[in-house]
């Protein structure tokens, strides 16, 4: 049996900590650098992730009536290869308070959202949903702002 190392993207919003170990389910590799044959082919995992993202987006936009949930966009879903866990990455329009409230509202509605995924997608297992804030949009704006700055101007 070969040892498996979990590759991850350091500092990425999608670089999550699970049980004290950093994981990014779709980037598993063997120690010698050769791609590991996953339980499901990569194309199927990509389609599963996209289907779960689409179902969650529609359910959050149209069905949830929780006043804590503001303008939320589901940016990505990362499902484990055994379909038991899914990390759902969301961006929230607003400040820190709106972000915290929206994440709390989504976490309280995860049972309903999980049942929607189960009813619309007929999969072997229904993944347990875990919501995370995706800060890639903020990081993109910051990088764009830094690139537009004049390099001769002193920073404040």
Secondary structure as GFF3:
##gff-version 3
##sequence-region A 1 156
A	DSSP	beta_strand	4	6	.	.	.	ID=ss1
A	DSSP	beta_strand	16	18	.	.	.	ID=ss2
A	DSSP	beta_strand	21	23	.	.	.	ID=ss3
A	DSSP	beta_strand	28	30	.	.	.	ID=ss4
A	DSSP	alpha_helix	42	62	.	.	.	ID=ss5
A	DSSP	beta_strand	72	79	.	.	.	ID=ss6
A	DSSP	beta_strand	85	92	.	.	.	ID=ss7
A	DSSP	alpha_helix	96	108	.	.	.	ID=ss8
A	DSSP	alpha_helix	110	120	.	.	.	ID=ss9
A	DSSP	beta_strand	128	133	.	.	.	ID=ss10
A	DSSP	alpha_helix	136	148	.	.	.	ID=ss11
###
